[in-house]
Amino acid sequence: MRNISHHPKTETLAEYAAGRIDEARSVVVSTHLSLCAECRLAVADFEALGGACLEDVEPVAMENSSMAAFWERAGEQDILRPKEETPRAANDFDFAAAQPLQAYLSSPIDEIKWRTVAPGVAQHVLQAQGYRQGVLRLLKISPGTQLPKHTHKADELTLILRGAYRDEIGEFRPGDLADLDDEAEHTPTAFGDEDCICLIATSAPLVFKDLVGRIVQPFVGL
């Protein structure tokens, strides 16, 4: 068992606690939280802070239609909550314990139908419905495969589920989460003896830096 080395930014955890991130990113953060005691504690602190702030807010009467409008926007959100508590050691990853992700999978992780998008790279798009934007996908990278150098038009969250990759930022292994913005430029390369499987939430297409990446991007959908 190893300690998780890479976590969401403090700002991301604060926005998650306040319910201000889209569904796709919520699934990634929720899955990370099911594995990381340190970040669960941070979110609990932000929620307590938010509750304390509400106590100082002057109450305002709601309109009669407010609750109906809320549920019309929110839809079915129970899928984001773990179905039950599973006692586990901190940072000990298991797909069965990652309930937020499991709720979005129609089959066990080893039976997923992958779509090859490039040599050594395959993806499986997950349906993350909701009233906010966000694309959620699983990406599988074969050992030794390097993704083209790229940056991002907007935020991207990448949670490592199996295997590992390294880039200009460092090494990422199961449970690690890369919280990247439009200033990050990297070239992820999978390494080790097994495929690197990542859960990724993006709110805009990647920005590839080389010609090959820009040519194939419309075909791979990244």
C-alpha positions as CSV (number, residue, x, y, z in Angstrom):
1,M,0.0,0.0,0.0
2,R,1.3,3.5,-0.9
3,N,0.4,7.0,0.1
4,I,-1.3,9.1,-2.5
5,S,1.2,11.8,-3.7
6,H,-1.0,14.0,-5.9
7,H,-4.3,15.6,-4.8
8,P,-6.9,18.0,-6.1
9,K,-6.1,21.7,-5.7
10,T,-7.4,23.3,-2.5
11,E,-9.7,25.5,-4.8
12,T,-11.1,22.4,-6.5
13,L,-12.0,20.8,-3.1
14,A,-13.6,24.0,-2.0
15,E,-15.7,24.3,-5.1
16,Y,-16.6,20.6,-4.8
17,A,-17.8,21.1,-1.2
18,A,-19.9,24.1,-2.3
19,G,-21.4,22.1,-5.2
20,R,-20.0,24.4,-7.9
21,I,-18.3,21.9,-10.2
22,D,-19.9,20.0,-13.1
23,E,-21.0,16.4,-12.9
24,A,-18.0,15.0,-14.8
25,R,-15.5,16.6,-12.4
26,S,-17.7,15.7,-9.4
27,V,-17.4,12.0,-10.3
28,V,-13.6,12.2,-10.5
29,V,-13.2,14.1,-7.2
30,S,-15.8,11.9,-5.5
31,T,-13.9,8.7,-6.6
32,H,-10.6,10.3,-5.3
33,L,-12.3,11.1,-2.0
34,S,-13.5,7.5,-1.6
35,L,-9.8,6.6,-1.6
36,C,-8.1,9.5,0.2
37,A,-8.7,10.3,3.8
38,E,-6.7,13.5,3.7
39,C,-9.0,15.1,1.0
40,R,-12.1,13.8,2.7
41,L,-11.1,15.7,5.8
42,A,-10.4,18.9,3.8
43,V,-13.9,18.7,2.2
44,A,-15.5,18.2,5.6
45,D,-13.7,21.4,6.8
46,F,-14.9,23.4,3.8
47,E,-18.5,22.1,4.4
48,A,-18.3,23.1,8.0
49,L,-17.0,26.5,7.0
50,G,-19.8,26.9,4.6
51,G,-22.3,26.0,7.3
52,A,-20.8,28.5,9.7
53,C,-21.1,31.3,7.0
54,L,-24.7,30.4,6.4
55,E,-25.5,31.1,10.1
56,D,-24.5,34.8,9.5
57,V,-26.6,35.2,6.4
58,E,-29.8,37.2,6.7
59,P,-32.7,34.7,5.7
60,V,-34.6,35.5,2.6
61,A,-38.0,33.9,1.9
62,M,-38.1,31.4,-1.0
63,E,-40.6,31.6,-3.8
64,N,-43.2,28.8,-3.9
65,S,-41.7,27.4,-7.1
66,S,-38.1,27.4,-5.8
67,M,-37.8,23.7,-4.8
68,A,-39.5,22.5,-8.0
69,A,-37.1,24.6,-10.1
70,F,-34.1,23.3,-8.2
71,W,-35.0,19.6,-8.8
72,E,-35.7,20.3,-12.4
73,R,-32.1,21.7,-12.8
74,A,-30.4,19.1,-10.6
75,G,-32.1,16.0,-11.8
76,E,-31.2,12.6,-10.3
77,Q,-28.1,13.4,-8.2
78,D,-28.1,10.4,-5.9
79,I,-25.8,8.6,-8.3
80,L,-22.9,10.7,-7.1
81,R,-23.2,9.5,-3.5
82,P,-21.7,6.2,-2.3
83,K,-24.4,3.6,-1.9
84,E,-22.9,2.4,1.4
85,E,-19.9,3.0,3.6
86,T,-17.0,0.5,3.1
87,P,-14.4,0.4,5.8
88,R,-11.0,0.6,4.2
89,A,-7.5,1.7,5.0
90,A,-6.6,5.2,3.8
91,N,-5.2,5.3,0.3
92,D,-5.9,1.6,-0.3
93,F,-7.4,1.6,-3.8
94,D,-10.1,-0.9,-4.9
95,F,-12.6,-0.4,-7.7
96,A,-15.3,-1.9,-5.5
97,A,-14.8,0.8,-3.0
98,A,-14.9,3.6,-5.6
99,Q,-18.7,3.8,-5.6
100,P,-19.0,7.1,-7.5
101,L,-17.2,5.6,-10.5
102,Q,-18.9,2.2,-10.1
103,A,-22.3,3.8,-10.5
104,Y,-21.4,5.0,-14.0
105,L,-20.1,1.6,-15.2
106,S,-22.6,-0.7,-17.0
107,S,-20.1,-3.6,-16.7
108,P,-17.1,-4.6,-14.5
109,I,-14.0,-2.7,-15.3
110,D,-12.3,-5.7,-16.9
111,E,-15.2,-6.2,-19.3
112,I,-15.3,-2.6,-20.6
113,K,-15.5,-2.3,-24.4
114,W,-12.7,0.0,-25.3
115,R,-12.4,2.1,-28.5
116,T,-8.9,2.4,-29.9
117,V,-8.1,6.0,-30.8
118,A,-4.4,5.7,-31.5
119,P,-1.7,3.1,-31.3
120,G,-1.5,2.0,-27.6
121,V,-4.4,4.3,-26.6
122,A,-8.1,3.4,-26.1
123,Q,-11.0,5.2,-24.5
124,H,-14.4,4.5,-23.1
125,V,-16.8,7.5,-22.8
126,L,-19.1,7.6,-19.7
127,Q,-22.4,9.3,-19.7
128,A,-22.3,12.2,-17.2
129,Q,-25.7,13.9,-17.6
130,G,-26.5,17.1,-15.8
131,Y,-27.2,20.8,-16.3
132,R,-23.5,21.7,-16.3
133,Q,-20.9,21.0,-19.0
134,G,-18.2,18.3,-18.7
135,V,-17.0,15.2,-20.5
136,L,-16.1,12.1,-18.5
137,R,-14.1,9.2,-20.0
138,L,-11.8,6.3,-19.1
139,L,-8.5,6.3,-21.0
140,K,-6.3,3.2,-21.3
141,I,-2.6,3.7,-22.2
142,S,-0.3,0.7,-23.0
143,P,3.1,0.6,-21.2
144,G,5.7,2.6,-23.1
145,T,3.1,4.7,-25.0
146,Q,3.6,8.4,-24.9
147,L,0.8,10.9,-25.5
148,P,1.6,13.9,-27.7
149,K,2.7,17.0,-25.8
150,H,-0.4,19.1,-25.0
151,T,-2.0,21.7,-22.8
152,H,-5.6,22.5,-22.0
153,K,-8.1,25.1,-22.9
154,A,-9.7,24.7,-19.5
155,D,-9.4,22.6,-16.3
156,E,-8.8,18.8,-16.5
157,L,-8.9,16.3,-13.8
158,T,-7.1,12.9,-14.2
159,L,-7.4,10.2,-11.6
160,I,-5.1,7.1,-12.0
161,L,-6.9,3.9,-11.4
162,R,-4.4,1.3,-12.5
163,G,-0.8,1.3,-13.7
164,A,1.2,4.5,-13.8
165,Y,2.4,7.4,-16.0
166,R,5.1,10.0,-15.7
167,D,5.3,13.5,-17.2
168,E,7.0,16.8,-16.6
169,I,5.1,17.1,-13.3
170,G,6.1,13.8,-11.8
171,E,5.0,10.2,-11.5
172,F,1.3,9.3,-11.0
173,R,0.1,6.0,-9.6
174,P,-3.2,4.6,-8.4
175,G,-5.1,7.1,-6.4
176,D,-3.1,10.1,-7.6
177,L,-5.1,12.9,-9.2
178,A,-3.6,15.5,-11.6
179,D,-5.5,18.8,-11.3
180,L,-4.4,20.7,-14.4
181,D,-5.3,24.1,-15.9
182,D,-4.5,26.0,-19.1
183,E,-1.0,26.8,-17.9
184,A,0.1,23.1,-17.6
185,E,1.9,21.5,-20.6
186,H,2.9,17.9,-20.4
187,T,3.7,14.7,-22.2
188,P,2.3,11.7,-20.2
189,T,4.1,8.4,-20.8
190,A,2.7,5.1,-19.4
191,F,5.3,2.9,-17.7
192,G,5.4,-0.4,-15.7
193,D,4.0,-3.8,-16.4
194,E,0.3,-3.1,-16.9
195,D,-1.9,-0.7,-18.8
196,C,-2.4,2.8,-17.3
197,I,-6.1,3.3,-16.8
198,C,-7.2,6.9,-16.0
199,L,-10.6,8.5,-15.2
200,I,-10.6,11.9,-16.9
201,A,-12.9,14.9,-16.8
202,T,-12.4,17.6,-19.3
203,S,-14.5,20.8,-20.1
204,A,-12.7,21.6,-23.4
205,P,-10.6,19.7,-26.0
206,L,-6.9,19.3,-25.5
207,V,-4.5,21.6,-27.2
208,F,-1.8,19.5,-28.9
209,K,1.6,21.1,-29.6
210,D,2.9,19.0,-32.5
211,L,1.5,18.6,-36.0
212,V,0.6,14.9,-35.6
213,G,-1.5,15.6,-32.5
214,R,-3.4,18.4,-34.2
215,I,-4.1,16.2,-37.3
216,V,-5.4,13.2,-35.4
217,Q,-7.4,15.1,-32.7
218,P,-10.6,15.3,-34.7
219,F,-10.6,11.5,-35.2
220,V,-9.8,10.5,-31.6
221,G,-12.1,13.0,-29.9
222,L,-9.7,14.1,-27.1
